[in-house]
Structure formats: C-alpha cells, structure tokens
C-alpha cells in the first residue's frame, strides 16, 4: 500500500477506499480473534494483490496475547514511530488489540492524505503531534494514564483541544469516514473502537458501498512495491488551511526529508 499511495497516478474512489479499510479491519478482526497482536501496523506492511485482495504482512513483531492474564509485560518498543499509539509512547507494557487499531486509524487517514499523518522524529515529538491532532492527554479523558511510567517524565502539552475531524475534513469529505477515523484514534485505548465494531460502522453501510478494486488496479502495470517506487513524501502535500496548519520538513531515519502533514 505504501507504493500505491506514493503513486499520484493511482486514484482511489470512496467505494474503493471503503473496500481497502474493510479488508484491513477484517484482517485485524481475524488475528485478534485468534489472540495475535500484529504490533507493526503501517502502510508498508499492507499488501494488495492485482485482483484487489488485501493481506496483512510482516509478522516479525507479532506475538500471542492472553485476555486471562492479570498483567502482560510486553515491550513497548514496537510499532514504527509514526504509527505508534500514545499508550506505548507513555511506557505501557500491558496492552492488547487497541495498539493495532490505532495504526489502522493512521492508515485509514493516509488513504486520503497520501502521506503518514504524524511524522515525528523522536518519541517526544510524536507525542506532541498526537496531542496537536487528538488533544491533550489528561486523566479526565484517559483515566489511569497518570500511572504510566513516562507520563510524568515527558513534556505533555496542556490545554489542546481535539481536532481530528477538523484537521482531516480538508482531505476526507465523507462524514462517516471522519467519524470512524476519530474513533480509531481515541487516546484512551479502552475507548478506542475495536475491529468488530468498526466493521459495523455506518462508513461501510452507506452509499457508495465498498467497491471492487480489480478494475482500478488493472490500469496500472508497473510494480507498486515500496522499494521499487520513488521515496514517499518527497513532494509537499498541501496542509489543511487555518492558523494551526503546518507544512515543514523533518529528517527521518532513512536520510530522506519528508513533509509533515499536520
């Protein structure tokens, strides 16, 4: 998918985007039902065949989880930084499927922005970007967050309002899409929508219905594999209008410079 999104000649209709996200959530529902966490959800780990079948890939960081366990002690050094949920950035080690759903929300937004929506170069910067989009991280909105190891050790911006729908409406015009992205990007993992509930969201049950991808994909003969396409985010992406929009570049670990959408 990273290669598809980097190619401006590949244009998804709303129905085709619905089909992509529907398959993505079906995949997460399946692995979570079988007690597997992916732990590295990102566009580069989503494969789409020529006939439009989506597959979750790269299970190198995946592991089994148990809902019966009183306290899991997983490493929180998982998930590529731009897709890492706030609970991992704050040091949580007892986590579950919501970490994958956060990544799904980032990927869903990326279907419209065509670039990762939060591109921090450090964990502190990533938390700042999450706050700018999702609002300040507080115990009122996220009960118990103050108990996480890094909550009092990192500089968490205060008084920032949640603006997920406001910031993304320039890209995604569909109100149901904005609502589902908003629910996937809840700060509190206990309130974050799960894959089963997400699949029953009105986004998938309103016109246009999820459409077949094969016809659109058949128009492109070249490989879309990410390593065979030009580096992503090299060209600027128009930021949302308004006083809070940003569009500056930041070096990533691969040495390329990428624009930050928000």
C-alpha positions in Angstrom: 0.0 0.0 0.0 2.9 2.4 0.7 3.8 2.1 -3.0 0.2 2.6 -4.2 -0.1 5.8 -2.0 3.2 7.2 -3.2 2.0 7.0 -6.9 -0.2 10.0 -7.7 -1.5 8.2 -10.8 -3.3 5.7 -8.5 -6.6 7.3 -7.5 -9.0 5.6 -5.1 -12.7 6.2 -5.2 -14.6 6.4 -1.9 -16.0 2.9 -2.6 -12.5 1.6 -3.2 -11.2 3.1 0.0 -14.0 1.5 1.8 -13.1 -1.9 0.4 -9.4 -1.4 1.4 -10.3 -0.4 5.0 -12.9 -3.1 5.3 -10.4 -5.8 4.4 -7.8 -4.3 6.7 -10.3 -4.4 9.6 -11.4 -7.9 8.7 -7.7 -9.0 8.9 -7.3 -7.4 12.3 -10.6 -9.0 13.5 -9.3 -12.4 12.4 -5.9 -12.2 14.1 -7.3 -10.6 17.2 -9.9 -13.3 17.5 -7.1 -15.8 17.3 -5.2 -13.9 20.1 -2.5 -12.5 17.9 -1.2 -8.9 18.0 0.4 -7.6 14.9 2.4 -4.7 16.6 3.7 -3.1 13.4 0.7 -1.7 11.6 1.7 0.6 8.8 1.0 1.1 5.1 4.3 -0.6 4.1 3.1 -3.8 5.8 -0.2 -3.9 3.9 -0.1 -5.9 0.6 -2.8 -5.7 -2.1 -2.8 -8.3 -4.9 -3.7 -7.4 -8.5 -7.2 -8.6 -8.1 -7.7 -6.4 -5.0 -7.2 -8.8 -2.2 -5.6 -7.2 0.9 -3.2 -9.1 3.1 -1.5 -8.2 6.4 2.2 -8.7 6.1 5.4 -8.8 8.2 4.5 -10.6 11.4 8.1 -10.2 12.7 6.9 -8.3 15.8 3.7 -10.2 16.2 3.0 -12.2 19.4 0.2 -14.1 21.1 -1.7 -12.4 23.9 -4.0 -13.7 26.6 -7.1 -12.0 27.9 -6.9 -14.2 31.1 -3.5 -12.9 32.1 -3.7 -10.5 35.1 -0.8 -8.4 33.7 1.1 -8.8 30.5 4.6 -7.4 30.3 5.2 -6.8 26.6 7.9 -4.5 25.3 6.6 -1.1 24.4 9.4 -0.6 21.8 7.2 -1.9 19.0 5.3 -0.3 16.1 7.0 2.1 13.7 7.2 5.5 15.4 4.7 7.3 13.0 2.1 4.7 13.8 2.8 4.1 17.5 -0.1 4.7 19.8 0.1 7.0 22.8 0.0 4.2 25.4 3.2 2.7 24.0 4.9 6.1 23.9 4.0 6.6 27.5 5.5 3.3 28.6 2.5 0.9 28.7 3.6 -2.7 28.8 0.2 -4.4 29.4 -1.6 -3.8 26.1 -3.7 -5.5 23.5 -5.5 -5.2 20.2 -6.1 -1.4 20.5 -2.4 -0.8 19.6 -3.2 -2.3 16.1 -6.4 -0.3 15.8 -4.5 3.0 16.3 -2.3 2.0 13.3 -5.4 1.2 11.3 -6.7 4.7 12.0 -3.5 6.2 10.8 -3.6 4.1 7.7 -7.2 5.0 7.0 -6.4 8.7 7.2 -3.5 8.1 4.9 -5.8 6.8 2.2 -6.8 10.5 1.7 -3.7 12.4 2.8 -1.4 10.0 0.8 1.3 10.5 3.5 1.6 9.5 7.2 -0.3 12.0 9.2 2.1 12.3 12.2 5.8 12.2 11.3 7.8 12.6 14.5 11.5 12.1 14.6 11.5 11.3 18.4 9.1 9.8 20.9 8.6 13.3 22.5 7.9 14.9 19.1 5.5 12.1 18.2 3.5 12.7 21.4 3.4 16.4 20.5 2.0 15.6 17.1 -0.6 13.3 18.6 -1.6 16.0 21.0 -2.0 18.6 18.3 -4.4 16.2 16.5 -6.1 14.3 19.3 -6.0 16.8 22.1 -4.1 16.9 25.4 -3.5 13.7 27.3 -5.2 14.1 30.7 -6.5 11.7 33.4 -10.0 13.2 32.9 -10.1 12.0 29.3 -8.0 8.9 29.9 -8.5 7.6 33.5 -5.3 6.0 34.8 -2.9 7.5 32.3 -1.0 9.2 35.1 0.1 5.7 36.3 2.1 5.0 33.1 5.8 5.0 33.5 6.6 8.0 31.3 3.6 10.2 32.0 5.4 12.5 34.4 8.8 12.2 32.7 7.7 13.6 29.3 6.6 17.1 28.4 2.9 16.7 27.6 1.2 19.8 26.1 -1.8 21.1 28.1 -5.0 22.8 27.0 -5.0 21.5 23.5 -8.4 20.6 22.0 -9.1 17.5 20.0 -9.3 18.3 16.3 -9.2 15.0 14.4 -12.3 15.7 12.3 -11.5 19.4 11.8 -7.9 18.7 10.6 -8.9 15.8 8.3 -12.1 17.2 6.7 -10.0 19.0 4.1 -8.9 15.6 2.8 -11.8 13.2 3.7 -15.1 14.8 2.8 -17.2 11.9 3.9 -18.6 12.5 7.5 -18.8 8.8 8.2 -15.1 8.4 7.3 -14.1 11.2 9.6 -16.2 9.7 12.4 -14.6 6.2 12.1 -11.0 7.7 11.9 -11.9 9.7 15.0 -13.0 6.5 16.9 -9.9 4.7 15.8 -7.7 7.5 17.1 -9.1 7.7 20.6 -6.3 8.4 23.1 -7.6 6.1 25.8 -7.1 2.5 24.4 -10.1 1.3 26.4 -12.4 3.7 24.5 -10.8 3.0 21.1 -13.2 1.2 18.7 -12.4 -2.5 18.1 -12.3 -4.2 14.7 -15.7 -5.9 15.1 -17.5 -2.6 16.0 -15.5 -0.7 13.3 -16.8 -3.2 10.6 -20.3 -2.4 11.7 -19.8 1.4 11.4 -22.0 3.4 9.0 -19.0 4.1 6.9 -19.3 0.7 5.3 -23.1 0.6 5.1 -23.8 3.9 3.3 -23.5 4.9 -0.4 -21.3 4.3 -2.1 -20.9 0.7 -0.8 -17.4 -0.9 -0.7 -16.4 -1.4 -4.3 -14.2 -3.9 -6.2 -10.5 -2.9 -6.6 -9.6 -5.1 -9.5 -10.7 -2.8 -12.3 -8.7 0.2 -11.0 -5.6 -1.9 -10.2 -5.7 -3.4 -13.7 -5.0 0.0 -15.2 -1.5 0.0 -13.6 1.1 -2.4 -15.0 4.2 -1.3 -13.0 5.1 -2.7 -9.7 3.9 -0.7 -6.7 6.3 -2.4 -4.3 7.5 0.3 -2.0 11.2 -0.4 -2.6 10.8 -0.1 -6.4 9.0 3.3 -6.2 10.4 6.8 -5.5 10.7 7.7 -1.9 7.5 8.8 -0.3 6.6 12.3 0.9 9.4 13.9 -1.1 7.0 16.4 -2.7 5.0 18.8 -0.5 1.4 18.0 0.5 -0.9 20.9 0.9 -1.6 21.4 4.7 -5.1 22.0 6.0 -5.9 25.7 5.8 -6.1 27.7 9.0 -3.9 29.1 11.7 -2.9 25.7 13.1 -1.8 24.1 9.9 1.9 23.2 9.4 3.9 22.0 6.5 7.6 21.8 7.2 10.1 19.1 6.6 11.8 16.8 9.0 14.6 14.2 8.6 13.6 10.6 9.1 15.8 7.7 9.9 16.3 6.8 6.2 18.1 10.0 5.5 15.3 11.4 3.3 13.4 14.5 4.1 9.6 14.2 4.4 6.9 16.8 4.8 4.8 16.6 7.9 1.1 16.8 7.1 0.0 18.4 10.4 
